Structure formats: structure tokens, C-alpha cells
Amino acid sequence: MSQRSRACSSALAPPPEQRHDEEEHVQRVRLVQAFLAAGVSSGTLVEMVPCMSEPS
């Protein structure tokens, strides 16, 4: 493996201390991303976040 390949692969690997998000948090992030893509403003999302305590 070349030095460049090693550098790229190590740059993509998460540090060992990085926590892994639970699936429900990942779903919540995807929901927020979908709202943003649909044109909902970040200000409106701030008001909606308390309603998103349960991702389902």
C-alpha cells in the first residue's frame, strides 16, 4: 500500500474513542435533513425539535 493510500484510509477511519450514534439519533438527523431539503427554515426547525424527542 502506498503512503498516500495509507494516509487516505487512516483519514477516513473514525478515531477509536468516537462514539457511535444510536439508530434513533441517526433517524432524527435524517428527518432534520429532510425538512431542510424541503425548505423548512432552521428557525422553524428549532421550534420543532422539542416535538422530535421520539423519532418514530
N, CA, C, O and CB atoms as a CASP TS submission, in Angstrom:
PFRMAT TS
TARGET T0000
AUTHOR 0000-0000-0000
METHOD Language model
MODEL 1
PARENT N/A
ATOM      1  N   MET     1       0.854  -1.185   0.000  1.00  0.00           N
ATOM      2  CA  MET     1       0.000   0.000   0.000  1.00  0.00           C
ATOM      3  C   MET     1       0.890   1.236   0.000  1.00  0.00           C
ATOM      4  O   MET     1       1.857   1.303   0.758  1.00  0.00           O
ATOM      5  CB  MET     1      -0.966   0.005   1.229  1.00  0.00           C
ATOM      6  N   SER     2       0.580   2.188  -0.822  1.00  0.00           N
ATOM      7  CA  SER     2       1.390   3.407  -0.909  1.00  0.00           C
ATOM      8  C   SER     2       1.138   4.284   0.318  1.00  0.00           C
ATOM      9  O   SER     2       0.164   4.095   1.047  1.00  0.00           O
ATOM     10  CB  SER     2       1.071   4.192  -2.216  1.00  0.00           C
ATOM     11  N   GLN     3       2.037   5.247   0.529  1.00  0.00           N
ATOM     12  CA  GLN     3       1.865   6.166   1.650  1.00  0.00           C
ATOM     13  C   GLN     3       0.588   6.969   1.496  1.00  0.00           C
ATOM     14  O   GLN     3      -0.103   7.241   2.478  1.00  0.00           O
ATOM     15  CB  GLN     3       3.066   7.104   1.766  1.00  0.00           C
ATOM     16  N   ARG     4       0.269   7.353   0.255  1.00  0.00           N
ATOM     17  CA  ARG     4      -0.942   8.131   0.020  1.00  0.00           C
ATOM     18  C   ARG     4      -2.180   7.306   0.343  1.00  0.00           C
ATOM     19  O   ARG     4      -3.113   7.815   0.965  1.00  0.00           O
ATOM     20  CB  ARG     4      -0.995   8.623  -1.431  1.00  0.00           C
ATOM     21  N   SER     5      -2.206   6.034  -0.070  1.00  0.00           N
ATOM     22  CA  SER     5      -3.344   5.168   0.232  1.00  0.00           C
ATOM     23  C   SER     5      -3.508   4.998   1.728  1.00  0.00           C
ATOM     24  O   SER     5      -4.624   5.041   2.247  1.00  0.00           O
ATOM     25  CB  SER     5      -3.177   3.805  -0.434  1.00  0.00           C
ATOM     26  N   ARG     6      -2.382   4.802   2.428  1.00  0.00           N
ATOM     27  CA  ARG     6      -2.448   4.664   3.888  1.00  0.00           C
ATOM     28  C   ARG     6      -2.979   5.938   4.524  1.00  0.00           C
ATOM     29  O   ARG     6      -3.784   5.879   5.454  1.00  0.00           O
ATOM     30  CB  ARG     6      -1.062   4.325   4.465  1.00  0.00           C
ATOM     31  N   ALA     7      -2.540   7.079   4.035  1.00  0.00           N
ATOM     32  CA  ALA     7      -2.991   8.351   4.596  1.00  0.00           C
ATOM     33  C   ALA     7      -4.481   8.543   4.368  1.00  0.00           C
ATOM     34  O   ALA     7      -5.198   8.997   5.260  1.00  0.00           O
ATOM     35  CB  ALA     7      -2.209   9.517   3.984  1.00  0.00           C
ATOM     36  N   CYS     8      -4.945   8.200   3.178  1.00  0.00           N
ATOM     37  CA  CYS     8      -6.370   8.354   2.875  1.00  0.00           C
ATOM     38  C   CYS     8      -7.208   7.398   3.710  1.00  0.00           C
ATOM     39  O   CYS     8      -8.241   7.795   4.248  1.00  0.00           O
ATOM     40  CB  CYS     8      -6.632   8.116   1.383  1.00  0.00           C
ATOM     41  N   SER     9      -6.782   6.152   3.825  1.00  0.00           N
ATOM     42  CA  SER     9      -7.579   5.196   4.582  1.00  0.00           C
ATOM     43  C   SER     9      -7.575   5.532   6.067  1.00  0.00           C
ATOM     44  O   SER     9      -8.590   5.346   6.737  1.00  0.00           O
ATOM     45  CB  SER     9      -7.059   3.781   4.362  1.00  0.00           C
ATOM     46  N   SER    10      -6.457   6.021   6.596  1.00  0.00           N
ATOM     47  CA  SER    10      -6.431   6.379   8.009  1.00  0.00           C
ATOM     48  C   SER    10      -7.220   7.655   8.255  1.00  0.00           C
ATOM     49  O   SER    10      -7.757   7.841   9.347  1.00  0.00           O
ATOM     50  CB  SER    10      -4.990   6.545   8.494  1.00  0.00           C
ATOM     51  N   ALA    11      -7.302   8.541   7.264  1.00  0.00           N
ATOM     52  CA  ALA    11      -8.085   9.768   7.419  1.00  0.00           C
ATOM     53  C   ALA    11      -9.571   9.459   7.455  1.00  0.00           C
ATOM     54  O   ALA    11     -10.341  10.203   8.064  1.00  0.00           O
ATOM     55  CB  ALA    11      -7.781  10.750   6.284  1.00  0.00           C
ATOM     56  N   LEU    12      -9.984   8.383   6.818  1.00  0.00           N
ATOM     57  CA  LEU    12     -11.398   8.025   6.783  1.00  0.00           C
ATOM     58  C   LEU    12     -11.824   7.189   7.978  1.00  0.00           C
ATOM     59  O   LEU    12     -13.013   7.126   8.291  1.00  0.00           O
ATOM     60  CB  LEU    12     -11.703   7.279   5.517  1.00  0.00           C
ATOM     61  N   ALA    13     -10.895   6.559   8.640  1.00  0.00           N
ATOM     62  CA  ALA    13     -11.233   5.707   9.786  1.00  0.00           C
ATOM     63  C   ALA    13     -11.572   6.574  10.989  1.00  0.00           C
ATOM     64  O   ALA    13     -10.836   7.511  11.297  1.00  0.00           O
ATOM     65  CB  ALA    13     -10.065   4.744  10.126  1.00  0.00           C
ATOM     66  N   PRO    14     -12.677   6.278  11.676  1.00  0.00           N
ATOM     67  CA  PRO    14     -13.028   7.077  12.859  1.00  0.00           C
ATOM     68  C   PRO    14     -12.063   6.778  13.999  1.00  0.00           C
ATOM     69  O   PRO    14     -11.573   5.655  14.124  1.00  0.00           O
ATOM     70  CB  PRO    14     -14.485   6.794  13.303  1.00  0.00           C
ATOM     71  N   PRO    15     -11.792   7.774  14.824  1.00  0.00           N
ATOM     72  CA  PRO    15     -10.916   7.521  15.971  1.00  0.00           C
ATOM     73  C   PRO    15     -11.569   6.504  16.905  1.00  0.00           C
ATOM     74  O   PRO    15     -12.796   6.456  16.988  1.00  0.00           O
ATOM     75  CB  PRO    15     -10.607   8.841  16.732  1.00  0.00           C
ATOM     76  N   PRO    16     -10.789   5.701  17.602  1.00  0.00           N
ATOM     77  CA  PRO    16     -11.362   4.657  18.446  1.00  0.00           C
ATOM     78  C   PRO    16     -12.272   5.188  19.543  1.00  0.00           C
ATOM     79  O   PRO    16     -13.184   4.489  19.984  1.00  0.00           O
ATOM     80  CB  PRO    16     -10.266   3.857  19.063  1.00  0.00           C
ATOM     81  N   GLU    17     -12.034   6.416  19.987  1.00  0.00           N
ATOM     82  CA  GLU    17     -12.874   6.969  21.061  1.00  0.00           C
ATOM     83  C   GLU    17     -14.177   7.582  20.556  1.00  0.00           C
ATOM     84  O   GLU    17     -15.016   7.996  21.357  1.00  0.00           O
ATOM     85  CB  GLU    17     -12.100   8.014  21.826  1.00  0.00           C
ATOM     86  N   GLN    18     -14.354   7.645  19.248  1.00  0.00           N
ATOM     87  CA  GLN    18     -15.577   8.223  18.686  1.00  0.00           C
ATOM     88  C   GLN    18     -16.765   7.338  19.027  1.00  0.00           C
ATOM     89  O   GLN    18     -16.733   6.126  18.812  1.00  0.00           O
ATOM     90  CB  GLN    18     -15.453   8.398  17.151  1.00  0.00           C
ATOM     91  N   ARG    19     -17.814   7.954  19.561  1.00  0.00           N
ATOM     92  CA  ARG    19     -18.980   7.156  19.908  1.00  0.00           C
ATOM     93  C   ARG    19     -19.810   6.894  18.666  1.00  0.00           C
ATOM     94  O   ARG    19     -19.764   7.648  17.694  1.00  0.00           O
ATOM     95  CB  ARG    19     -19.823   7.855  20.984  1.00  0.00           C
ATOM     96  N   HIS    20     -20.548   5.842  18.718  1.00  0.00           N
ATOM     97  CA  HIS    20     -21.423   5.502  17.611  1.00  0.00           C
ATOM     98  C   HIS    20     -22.841   5.899  17.994  1.00  0.00           C
ATOM     99  O   HIS    20     -23.347   5.512  19.048  1.00  0.00           O
ATOM    100  CB  HIS    20     -21.332   3.985  17.258  1.00  0.00           C
ATOM    101  N   ASP    21     -23.472   6.672  17.126  1.00  0.00           N
ATOM    102  CA  ASP    21     -24.831   7.117  17.412  1.00  0.00           C
ATOM    103  C   ASP    21     -25.796   5.955  17.352  1.00  0.00           C
ATOM    104  O   ASP    21     -25.656   5.045  16.536  1.00  0.00           O
ATOM    105  CB  ASP    21     -25.261   8.207  16.437  1.00  0.00           C
ATOM    106  N   GLU    22     -26.765   6.005  18.223  1.00  0.00           N
ATOM    107  CA  GLU    22     -27.826   5.021  18.181  1.00  0.00           C
ATOM    108  C   GLU    22     -28.674   5.289  16.941  1.00  0.00           C
ATOM    109  O   GLU    22     -28.749   6.418  16.458  1.00  0.00           O
ATOM    110  CB  GLU    22     -28.687   5.062  19.478  1.00  0.00           C
ATOM    111  N   GLU    23     -29.294   4.261  16.447  1.00  0.00           N
ATOM    112  CA  GLU    23     -30.094   4.365  15.220  1.00  0.00           C
ATOM    113  C   GLU    23     -31.161   5.451  15.329  1.00  0.00           C
ATOM    114  O   GLU    23     -31.439   6.138  14.346  1.00  0.00           O
ATOM    115  CB  GLU    23     -30.754   3.023  14.905  1.00  0.00           C
ATOM    116  N   GLU    24     -31.763   5.616  16.505  1.00  0.00           N
ATOM    117  CA  GLU    24     -32.813   6.630  16.634  1.00  0.00           C
ATOM    118  C   GLU    24     -32.262   8.035  16.440  1.00  0.00           C
ATOM    119  O   GLU    24     -32.962   8.905  15.922  1.00  0.00           O
ATOM    120  CB  GLU    24     -33.487   6.524  17.998  1.00  0.00           C
ATOM    121  N   HIS    25     -31.018   8.272  16.846  1.00  0.00           N
ATOM    122  CA  HIS    25     -30.409   9.587  16.627  1.00  0.00           C
ATOM    123  C   HIS    25     -30.115   9.800  15.145  1.00  0.00           C
ATOM    124  O   HIS    25     -30.288  10.899  14.616  1.00  0.00           O
ATOM    125  CB  HIS    25     -29.113   9.731  17.454  1.00  0.00           C
ATOM    126  N   VAL    26     -29.676   8.748  14.495  1.00  0.00           N
ATOM    127  CA  VAL    26     -29.414   8.827  13.057  1.00  0.00           C
ATOM    128  C   VAL    26     -30.721   9.127  12.326  1.00  0.00           C
ATOM    129  O   VAL    26     -30.737   9.929  11.392  1.00  0.00           O
ATOM    130  CB  VAL    26     -28.775   7.503  12.530  1.00  0.00           C
ATOM    131  N   GLN    27     -31.801   8.499  12.735  1.00  0.00           N
ATOM    132  CA  GLN    27     -33.104   8.755  12.109  1.00  0.00           C
ATOM    133  C   GLN    27     -33.534  10.199  12.318  1.00  0.00           C
ATOM    134  O   GLN    27     -34.100  10.818  11.417  1.00  0.00           O
ATOM    135  CB  GLN    27     -34.169   7.804  12.673  1.00  0.00           C
ATOM    136  N   ARG    28     -33.270  10.732  13.498  1.00  0.00           N
ATOM    137  CA  ARG    28     -33.648  12.122  13.781  1.00  0.00           C
ATOM    138  C   ARG    28     -32.854  13.088  12.900  1.00  0.00           C
ATOM    139  O   ARG    28     -33.406  14.060  12.384  1.00  0.00           O
ATOM    140  CB  ARG    28     -33.419  12.452  15.274  1.00  0.00           C
ATOM    141  N   VAL    29     -31.577  12.823  12.731  1.00  0.00           N
ATOM    142  CA  VAL    29     -30.751  13.667  11.861  1.00  0.00           C
ATOM    143  C   VAL    29     -31.268  13.609  10.428  1.00  0.00           C
ATOM    144  O   VAL    29     -31.348  14.634   9.751  1.00  0.00           O
ATOM    145  CB  VAL    29     -29.268  13.227  11.915  1.00  0.00           C
ATOM    146  N   ARG    30     -31.616  12.419   9.973  1.00  0.00           N
ATOM    147  CA  ARG    30     -32.159  12.285   8.610  1.00  0.00           C
ATOM    148  C   ARG    30     -33.471  13.038   8.468  1.00  0.00           C
ATOM    149  O   ARG    30     -33.738  13.621   7.417  1.00  0.00           O
ATOM    150  CB  ARG    30     -32.367  10.806   8.252  1.00  0.00           C
ATOM    151  N   LEU    31     -34.292  13.034   9.511  1.00  0.00           N
ATOM    152  CA  LEU    31     -35.553  13.773   9.475  1.00  0.00           C
ATOM    153  C   LEU    31     -35.286  15.272   9.362  1.00  0.00           C
ATOM    154  O   LEU    31     -35.922  15.963   8.565  1.00  0.00           O
ATOM    155  CB  LEU    31     -36.397  13.471  10.733  1.00  0.00           C
ATOM    156  N   VAL    32     -34.357  15.766  10.150  1.00  0.00           N
ATOM    157  CA  VAL    32     -34.000  17.192  10.082  1.00  0.00           C
ATOM    158  C   VAL    32     -33.465  17.528   8.699  1.00  0.00           C
ATOM    159  O   VAL    32     -33.821  18.561   8.132  1.00  0.00           O
ATOM    160  CB  VAL    32     -32.950  17.553  11.165  1.00  0.00           C
ATOM    161  N   GLN    33     -32.614  16.667   8.151  1.00  0.00           N
ATOM    162  CA  GLN    33     -32.081  16.901   6.805  1.00  0.00           C
ATOM    163  C   GLN    33     -33.200  16.933   5.773  1.00  0.00           C
ATOM    164  O   GLN    33     -33.164  17.734   4.839  1.00  0.00           O
ATOM    165  CB  GLN    33     -31.057  15.819   6.436  1.00  0.00           C
ATOM    166  N   ALA    34     -34.191  16.067   5.939  1.00  0.00           N
ATOM    167  CA  ALA    34     -35.324  16.046   5.001  1.00  0.00           C
ATOM    168  C   ALA    34     -36.127  17.340   5.104  1.00  0.00           C
ATOM    169  O   ALA    34     -36.545  17.888   4.084  1.00  0.00           O
ATOM    170  CB  ALA    34     -36.239  14.828   5.275  1.00  0.00           C
ATOM    171  N   PHE    35     -36.348  17.832   6.318  1.00  0.00           N
ATOM    172  CA  PHE    35     -37.065  19.099   6.486  1.00  0.00           C
ATOM    173  C   PHE    35     -36.289  20.247   5.844  1.00  0.00           C
ATOM    174  O   PHE    35     -36.875  21.097   5.173  1.00  0.00           O
ATOM    175  CB  PHE    35     -37.305  19.390   7.980  1.00  0.00           C
ATOM    176  N   LEU    36     -34.973  20.272   6.049  1.00  0.00           N
ATOM    177  CA  LEU    36     -34.159  21.327   5.445  1.00  0.00           C
ATOM    178  C   LEU    36     -34.213  21.245   3.919  1.00  0.00           C
ATOM    179  O   LEU    36     -34.321  22.269   3.244  1.00  0.00           O
ATOM    180  CB  LEU    36     -32.701  21.227   5.934  1.00  0.00           C
ATOM    181  N   ALA    37     -34.137  20.040   3.381  1.00  0.00           N
ATOM    182  CA  ALA    37     -34.202  19.857   1.927  1.00  0.00           C
ATOM    183  C   ALA    37     -35.552  20.280   1.377  1.00  0.00           C
ATOM    184  O   ALA    37     -35.652  20.704   0.226  1.00  0.00           O
ATOM    185  CB  ALA    37     -33.926  18.401   1.557  1.00  0.00           C
ATOM    186  N   ALA    38     -36.594  20.167   2.197  1.00  0.00           N
ATOM    187  CA  ALA    38     -37.939  20.554   1.765  1.00  0.00           C
ATOM    188  C   ALA    38     -38.184  22.055   1.903  1.00  0.00           C
ATOM    189  O   ALA    38     -39.252  22.551   1.545  1.00  0.00           O
ATOM    190  CB  ALA    38     -38.979  19.794   2.566  1.00  0.00           C
ATOM    191  N   GLY    39     -37.179  22.778   2.429  1.00  0.00           N
ATOM    192  CA  GLY    39     -37.302  24.222   2.513  1.00  0.00           C
ATOM    193  C   GLY    39     -37.727  24.758   3.866  1.00  0.00           C
ATOM    194  O   GLY    39     -37.973  25.957   3.999  1.00  0.00           O
ATOM    195  N   VAL    40     -37.822  23.903   4.873  1.00  0.00           N
ATOM    196  CA  VAL    40     -38.175  24.375   6.212  1.00  0.00           C
ATOM    197  C   VAL    40     -36.964  25.137   6.761  1.00  0.00           C
ATOM    198  O   VAL    40     -35.834  24.655   6.681  1.00  0.00           O
ATOM    199  CB  VAL    40     -38.586  23.174   7.166  1.00  0.00           C
ATOM    200  N   SER    41     -37.202  26.307   7.307  1.00  0.00           N
ATOM    201  CA  SER    41     -36.094  27.129   7.803  1.00  0.00           C
ATOM    202  C   SER    41     -35.519  26.543   9.089  1.00  0.00           C
ATOM    203  O   SER    41     -36.196  25.815   9.816  1.00  0.00           O
ATOM    204  CB  SER    41     -36.561  28.577   8.044  1.00  0.00           C
ATOM    205  N   SER    42     -34.263  26.873   9.352  1.00  0.00           N
ATOM    206  CA  SER    42     -33.629  26.381  10.578  1.00  0.00           C
ATOM    207  C   SER    42     -34.319  26.964  11.813  1.00  0.00           C
ATOM    208  O   SER    42     -34.377  26.311  12.855  1.00  0.00           O
ATOM    209  CB  SER    42     -32.124  26.736  10.588  1.00  0.00           C
ATOM    210  N   GLY    43     -34.841  28.185  11.704  1.00  0.00           N
ATOM    211  CA  GLY    43     -35.579  28.786  12.818  1.00  0.00           C
ATOM    212  C   GLY    43     -36.836  28.000  13.155  1.00  0.00           C
ATOM    213  O   GLY    43     -37.159  27.799  14.325  1.00  0.00           O
ATOM    214  N   THR    44     -37.544  27.555  12.116  1.00  0.00           N
ATOM    215  CA  THR    44     -38.730  26.738  12.336  1.00  0.00           C
ATOM    216  C   THR    44     -38.335  25.387  12.920  1.00  0.00           C
ATOM    217  O   THR    44     -39.022  24.858  13.794  1.00  0.00           O
ATOM    218  CB  THR    44     -39.511  26.550  11.024  1.00  0.00           C
ATOM    219  N   LEU    45     -37.229  24.833  12.436  1.00  0.00           N
ATOM    220  CA  LEU    45     -36.760  23.546  12.969  1.00  0.00           C
ATOM    221  C   LEU    45     -36.419  23.652  14.447  1.00  0.00           C
ATOM    222  O   LEU    45     -36.685  22.721  15.208  1.00  0.00           O
ATOM    223  CB  LEU    45     -35.537  23.055  12.188  1.00  0.00           C
ATOM    224  N   VAL    46     -35.839  24.762  14.865  1.00  0.00           N
ATOM    225  CA  VAL    46     -35.520  24.956  16.280  1.00  0.00           C
ATOM    226  C   VAL    46     -36.785  24.848  17.116  1.00  0.00           C
ATOM    227  O   VAL    46     -36.762  24.290  18.213  1.00  0.00           O
ATOM    228  CB  VAL    46     -34.838  26.322  16.509  1.00  0.00           C
ATOM    229  N   GLU    47     -37.882  25.377  16.607  1.00  0.00           N
ATOM    230  CA  GLU    47     -39.158  25.292  17.326  1.00  0.00           C
ATOM    231  C   GLU    47     -39.721  23.872  17.301  1.00  0.00           C
ATOM    232  O   GLU    47     -40.439  23.477  18.219  1.00  0.00           O
ATOM    233  CB  GLU    47     -40.175  26.266  16.721  1.00  0.00           C
ATOM    234  N   MET    48     -39.404  23.104  16.263  1.00  0.00           N
ATOM    235  CA  MET    48     -39.937  21.761  16.107  1.00  0.00           C
ATOM    236  C   MET    48     -39.153  20.708  16.885  1.00  0.00           C
ATOM    237  O   MET    48     -39.700  19.654  17.210  1.00  0.00           O
ATOM    238  CB  MET    48     -39.961  21.398  14.658  1.00  0.00           C
ATOM    239  N   VAL    49     -37.882  20.972  17.187  1.00  0.00           N
ATOM    240  CA  VAL    49     -37.025  19.968  17.814  1.00  0.00           C
ATOM    241  C   VAL    49     -37.626  19.388  19.099  1.00  0.00           C
ATOM    242  O   VAL    49     -37.544  18.174  19.290  1.00  0.00           O
ATOM    243  CB  VAL    49     -35.673  20.573  18.117  1.00  0.00           C
ATOM    244  N   PRO    50     -38.218  20.178  19.978  1.00  0.00           N
ATOM    245  CA  PRO    50     -38.798  19.561  21.182  1.00  0.00           C
ATOM    246  C   PRO    50     -39.870  18.508  20.861  1.00  0.00           C
ATOM    247  O   PRO    50     -40.091  17.585  21.644  1.00  0.00           O
ATOM    248  CB  PRO    50     -39.402  20.641  22.068  1.00  0.00           C
ATOM    249  N   CYS    51     -40.512  18.649  19.737  1.00  0.00           N
ATOM    250  CA  CYS    51     -41.530  17.673  19.317  1.00  0.00           C
ATOM    251  C   CYS    51     -40.903  16.413  18.734  1.00  0.00           C
ATOM    252  O   CYS    51     -41.603  15.431  18.487  1.00  0.00           O
ATOM    253  CB  CYS    51     -42.470  18.300  18.289  1.00  0.00           C
ATOM    254  N   MET    52     -39.609  16.431  18.514  1.00  0.00           N
ATOM    255  CA  MET    52     -38.923  15.297  17.910  1.00  0.00           C
ATOM    256  C   MET    52     -38.223  14.430  18.951  1.00  0.00           C
ATOM    257  O   MET    52     -37.285  13.707  18.615  1.00  0.00           O
ATOM    258  CB  MET    52     -37.918  15.784  16.890  1.00  0.00           C
ATOM    259  N   SER    53     -38.658  14.488  20.199  1.00  0.00           N
ATOM    260  CA  SER    53     -37.993  13.690  21.219  1.00  0.00           C
ATOM    261  C   SER    53     -38.175  12.202  20.964  1.00  0.00           C
ATOM    262  O   SER    53     -37.324  11.402  21.353  1.00  0.00           O
ATOM    263  CB  SER    53     -38.518  14.051  22.597  1.00  0.00           C
ATOM    264  N   GLU    54     -39.248  11.827  20.332  1.00  0.00           N
ATOM    265  CA  GLU    54     -39.475  10.451  19.920  1.00  0.00           C
ATOM    266  C   GLU    54     -39.379  10.394  18.407  1.00  0.00           C
ATOM    267  O   GLU    54     -40.248  10.921  17.712  1.00  0.00           O
ATOM    268  CB  GLU    54     -40.855   9.923  20.419  1.00  0.00           C
ATOM    269  N   PRO    55     -38.317   9.751  17.878  1.00  0.00           N
ATOM    270  CA  PRO    55     -38.100   9.782  16.424  1.00  0.00           C
ATOM    271  C   PRO    55     -39.153   9.048  15.612  1.00  0.00           C
ATOM    272  O   PRO    55     -39.242   9.270  14.404  1.00  0.00           O
ATOM    273  CB  PRO    55     -36.772   9.201  16.111  1.00  0.00           C
ATOM    274  N   SER    56     -39.934   8.206  16.208  1.00  0.00           N
ATOM    275  CA  SER    56     -40.918   7.466  15.419  1.00  0.00           C
ATOM    276  C   SER    56     -42.195   8.181  15.374  1.00  0.00           C
ATOM    277  O   SER    56     -43.147   7.707  14.753  1.00  0.00           O
ATOM    278  CB  SER    56     -41.135   6.097  15.956  1.00  0.00           C
TER
END
